[in-house]
C-alpha cells in the first residue's frame, strides 16, 4: 500500500514538473529523505521508559531510560539513557555506554554522541575500545564506524596482553588491527621498553613498526633505530637505516640488522661494525653474523679486523674473518689460577667461570696485516688471546723495515700490539734490501728472531746447512763484494733496520766475490722471492 502511494506521489510530482520547474527540487528532497529514513534509520530496540518530546522549533525527540538500546544497521548502542533525534539521525547516550559494532569491536564510555548520518561516534570519559586482541583506553575518542577508524588526541593507552603502549595521540584501524601512535610514544613489554616520536603497532601480530627514531631498552642492551619491524611475540626483528646495538661489552651497527631472539643471533648487512671492548677488537664488513650466546662472529664481504690498544693498532683483512671462544681444560684453568696467585685448593678446583675461556680469531684467504712495526700477507691466520701469537700459514710473508721473512709457517709473538719474537719453520728465508738495491739473504730450516722497540734486533737461522749472501761494507760504507757462505747456524744483528753484523757457527764454508766479479747465478739463494709489491704500505691498503 505504501509503495503504491509512493509511486502516485512520484507521478504527481512528474506531472507538476511540466508546468513548474521548481517542483524538481522538491522531488529530489523527498527522495533523499526517503532514502535517509530507510538506510540510515536509527531503530529503538528497548527501554524501560520511552517518552516523546516536541521542542519549541518543532523538532521531535525521544528519550529512552533504563537499559536503553537503539540500533542502526549492525551497530547497537546501549546505555542508562538515550536521547534520540530521528530527523537529524543523532543519538546521545549517557551512563554505561556500549557500542557493539557488528560483534567485532566493542566500545565503552560514560558519554556518547552518535551522528547516525555520518556513522561517527564521539565518546568521552573513561573510554575503552577493544577488538578482542587489544584494549584502547582514553578520555576522548572519535570512532568512525563506517571506516572502522578510531582517533584520540589527548593521550591514551593501548594494552595488548603484557604489552602497554602510551602516546599523546593515535589512530586505530579496526580492519587491519593497526595503531599509529604519535608524540611521546612509549612501549613497555616484559623484555623491552621503547621510546619514539611515532610508532605503528599491529595488535593481531604483536608487531611494532618503527617509522621514526626509536630508542629500545632491555636489561642487557639498548637499540637505536629509525625504521624496521619487531615482533614482540616471536622475538624476530629487522632494523634499517644505521641501527645501533649496545651492551656491556659490545657495540654493533649496520644499514640493515636482523635479530632472532630464540637463537640469540644477529645478522648485519651493509657497513657492518662490531666492537668488542673486552678483547679490544673492532670488525668491519658488509656482512657480519653474530652468535651472542656463544660469543662468536663471522664476517664476510671485504671484512676488516682491527686490534686496538693505546695509540697502536693492528689491521687485518681477508675474504672471511671468524672468532669464537674455547673453554679452558681443567689443567689450564688451574694453571691460570695459580698465575693469579690463588693457592686455596677449593678455589683452584672450583667450577669453570665465564673468564675461564680463551678467545681466538681466524682469517681465511688473501690475508693482509698492517701494523706500524710489521706488515704481512698469507693465506690463513690464527690469533689467540691466550698467548697473543699470530700464526701465519700458506705462503706467509712478513716485513719489518726493509727486511722480509718468509717460510711455510710463521709464528709472531706480540705484546701490547708490538712484535716481540718471531719463529719461521721450513723453507725459512730472510731478505734484507740494502740502500743500493742489493739483497742480503739468509736461508735455513728455521729462523728465530727478536724485536726491540718494534724493530728487528736479532735473527738466528738454522739449517743443514744454513746459507747466506751478505754484502760487506768498508769504513766509507762502500760495498766491497758479495760473501756467500754456509754453516750450521747464522746469527744476524741489526742496527737502524739494517744488518750490522753476521756471525757464522760450525762448519763454515764460503767465498768472497769482488763487486765486479759476482757470478750472476750466485746472486740469489734458492727460494728467493722479493714480494715488496704485495706488502701493505699503510692501513689504507687494508681497506682496498
Protein Blocks (a to p, Z undefined) as FASTA:
>chain_A
ZZmmmmmmmmmmmmmmmmmmklmmmmmmmmmmmmmmmmmpccdfbdfbdcddddfkopac
dddeehiacdehjbccddfbdcddfknopacdeehiacdehhlaccddfbdcddfknopa
cdeehiacdehjaccddfbdcddfknopacdfebpaddehjaccddfbdcddfklopacd
eehiacddfkbccddfbdcddfklopacdfbdcddddfkbccddfbdcddfknopacdee
hiadddfkbccddfbdcddfklopacdeehiacddfklopacddfbdcddfknopacdee
hiacdddehjbccddddfbdcdddddddfklmmmmmmmnopabfklmmgccdfklccddd
ddeehiacddfkbccddfbdcddfklopacdeehiaddehjaccddfbdcdddeehiafb
dcdeehiacddddfkopacddddfbdcdddeehiafbdcddddddddddddddfkopafb
dcddddfbdcdddeehiafbdcdeehiacddddfklccfklmpcehiacfklmpcfbfkl
mmZZ
